[in-house]
Amino acid sequence: MWFLYLPLAFVLLLVIYLKFLTGPTKIEKRGNVTVFHYSNPPSPLEFYLRVVFNLSNLTKPAFLSSSKKIPPFEAVVKHGKTPATKVTKFLKVCGFPKDTKDLFLTVPYATGLSLMGNILTHPRYPIKPMASLVHLKQTILQLRPIPASQELSKKVIIGGGRSTERGTEFEGTTEVYAGNIEEKNLIGQGISGFLVIRKRGGAQEAANVEERLPITRTATFACAENTGRSYASASGDNNPWHIHSSLAQLFGFRKAIAQGFWSLARCLSEMQDHLPAYPLTLTIEWKRPIFMPSRLKFTERLSEDRKKIQFELHSEDGQHLHLIGEIYHTPSLTLVPFQADTL
């Protein structure tokens, strides 16, 4: 009869794991800001366990009320290198040459999303975790290339937000520092725009296609059925709707969808040999999910002075726009650390 106690023992071990063996090494309050300190980047396992077994999620509201804002949260990971095995996986799944020496532009900010995920699933976060979270847009500001051997520290900030007809919209900021964060050598910032969907469907937002440059190049490529799993292995973006269609259907998707940062990185790999010089600004909006497998059409619009590239990613038949963005040289770019207590 002892085996009847196995489920109870399993749940007890999970509770102990979540309570004592995972999560931040230190949590502190700095004014109105809750600060999580991590000695190592949090694991995907921790994220999943907190989504499924965190009992506090049962009492949290699904959306932000119109009169409230999300209180500010901050997560910090001290300096460390991106593991070489992960860099190799990134290069392969995103279409970059395997001898690429620098971390391509999205890597530090893609891995920063795992920090955001652990804030959103922590018991102190005020609304339910992201069963219907959509990454709408991204801005990246970066002063210089980042060698793959560079030790980096990261800070992620989430807070504020507003209630809209579509759901709760909010932003997360990832700051990338060379070496120790105390040295304040800020070399890159990423601003991510998110939506917690209140209802699916409805009219799609019109893409901003004003003042687009002439088309200078197009290319087609595949998004394979296993792209989501391959990219998850590199980035830690293991949301279930990226892993398998049977899991995606539990969240309202008809098939598994590719990670937004994969589609952005795959576009950058098409432009890798003629990107504008640093300092760089990149802006992108995701318009429609990419179901796997798919065939995709990349469109590039390079300015005559080669300091700006506009780009889009469509379905191969051109019927569906998946993303639209631009990247350009920003000689006067300066980075100022974001203050969480201003949210």
Buried (B, 14 or more C-beta within 10 A) or exposed (E): EEEEEEEEEEEEEEEEBBEEEBBBEEEEEEEEBBBBBBEEBBBBEBBBBBBEEBEEBEEEEBBBEEEBBBBBBBBBBBBEBBEEEBBBBBBBBBBBEEEBEBBBBBBBBBBBBBBBBBBBBBEEBEBBBBBBBBBBBBBBBBBEBBEBEBBBBBBBBBBBBEBEEBBBBBBBBBBBBBBEBEEEBBBBBBBBBBBBBBEEEEEEEEBEEEEBBEEBBEEEBEBBBBBBBBBBBBBBBBBBBBBBBEBBBEBEBEBBBBBBBBBBBBBBBBBBEEBBEBBBBBBBBBBBBBBBBBEBBBBBBBBEEEBBBBBBBBBEEEEBBBBBBBBBBBEEBEBEBBEBEEB
